[in-house]
Amino acid sequence: MSAHNLKTKRAHPNAQREQFQVAHVTVEVSRKAGTFALIAGEAHHSKDRSPMFTGIVEPGMGTALRRLAHAIDEMEAEQSKRART
């Protein structure tokens, strides 16, 4: 069972879950369970705030996410550069 679904959150309200807001998506991680969830961060209805996807943290994910972060950093720099010209 997922550490991120509503039933589990109600049963274990004090379980440690960290949330990271990335644009319109909330990434929730459970270090104890070694899992993550992607949640629509700005959903208007609570039923739409349930996880869109959950999974187990696998080897190499940190590296892949750092590559994504680097690509986004480059895109932000390009956008900033264009805005100044």
N, C-alpha and C positions, 0 to 999 in steps of 0.2 A: 504494500500500500504506500502511496505517495506521502511524503512528509509535508506536502504543500496543498492538499485538497481541503475543502471546507470541513469535512467530517473530522479529519485528523487535527486541524487547527482548533476545532471546538473541544475535542477530547484532550488535547495537550496545548492549552493556550499559552503556557509559559515556556514552551520549547524554543530554543534559540534559533531564530531565522533572521538572516541579514537581508536587507533589501537595497538594491541599487537602481536608481531611476536613470534610464537611458532613453531620452526623447519621450516617446509615447509608450514605452515598454518598461515594466518593472522586472528586474531579474532578482529572484529570491533564491538564496542558498541556505542549505542546512549542512553545516560542517559535520555535525554528528552523524547524519544519515549519508553524507557524501552525495547529495543530490541538489538539483537546481530546478527552477520553474521560470517560464516566461509568462508574464501576466500583462494583460492590456491595462496600462497604467492610468489612462484617463477615461476609462469606461464610465458611462453615466449610470448604468444599472448594476447592482451588486452581482447579479447572475452573470454578467459579462466580465467580472473581475476574477473569475476562476481561472486557473492556469490554462493557457492555450497549449502548452507543451511542458512536460516534465522529463527529466532524465537523470542518469547517473553521471557524475563527473568521471571522465575517462582520461587516461594519459594523453598528453599533448594538447589538451583543451586550453590550458593557460597560454601556451605558446601561440596557438591559433588566435586567441583573443587579443594577445599583445600585437600580433600582426594586423588584426582588424583595427585596433586602437591606433597603430602607426599610420595605417592608410587613412583613417578619419582625421588624424592630426594633419596629414599632408593636404587633405581636401580643405580643411579649415584654413590652413595657411594660404592656399590658392585663392579661396574665396575672399579672404582678408586682403590679399594682394590686389585682386581685381577691384575690390571696393575702393581702394586707395587711388586707383588710376582713373 
